[in-house]
């Protein structure tokens, strides 16, 4: 019974978490939103070049996911992080002071199952 309840709870949380509404990509520099990027259709992609005082970052949007494909920071951890696709996930380039976050217009999604 405990296993069935656990599995059922997981399915309910997963299904309610997958309704992300109109999600978008928030590109932040020095803590303020610099640009909003939109997702593309499944097979389309585009690149956005972000040249700030901190350095150069190139962001790739491919379908419903986003990644940082180039950065001139020394460690390149943001590049090695790979794709993100869910609301709340974040790419961070600390040396360049750039944050790429997936957000949603749906105000209910500010809290996830863990925070609730």
C-alpha positions, -999 to 999 in steps of 0.1 A, spaced: 0 0 0 29 24 8 46 17 -25 13 23 -44 6 55 -25 42 67 -32 40 60 -69 6 76 -72 19 107 -53 49 109 -77 27 107 -107 4 134 -94 33 157 -86 50 151 -120 18 157 -139 10 189 -122 46 201 -125 46 195 -162 19 222 -169 43 251 -172 21 275 -190 39 301 -212 75 296 -203 103 319 -214 140 325 -209 151 353 -187 187 365 -193 200 385 -163 231 405 -161 243 418 -127 210 407 -111 186 426 -134 167 411 -164 185 421 -196 166 402 -222 136 378 -226 141 350 -251 114 328 -265 114 291 -272 112 278 -307 93 250 -324 107 215 -320 132 215 -348 142 252 -349 170 268 -331 187 302 -328 217 317 -310 219 349 -289 252 367 -285 255 385 -251 285 408 -249 286 426 -216 312 443 -195 318 410 -178 326 391 -210 310 373 -239 284 345 -237 266 328 -265 232 312 -257 216 286 -279 178 280 -279 168 247 -295 131 238 -293 121 238 -257 156 238 -242 184 262 -238 222 260 -232 252 282 -231 275 272 -260 303 296 -255 317 318 -228 350 336 -224 352 328 -187 382 308 -175 364 277 -161 335 274 -186 313 256 -161 282 272 -176 291 257 -210 296 222 -195 263 224 -177 244 215 -209 207 220 -217 180 231 -193 143 228 -201 121 231 -170 108 261 -152 131 270 -124 163 256 -139 192 280 -141 225 284 -160 250 306 -142 283 322 -154 297 338 -123 328 355 -138 306 372 -164 277 379 -140 252 362 -163 222 341 -153 200 323 -177 167 311 -161 136 295 -174 105 312 -160 68 309 -165 40 335 -168 19 312 -147 21 327 -112 11 294 -95 44 278 -106 65 301 -84 64 273 -58 72 237 -67 62 206 -48 92 208 -25 87 244 -15 50 240 -10 
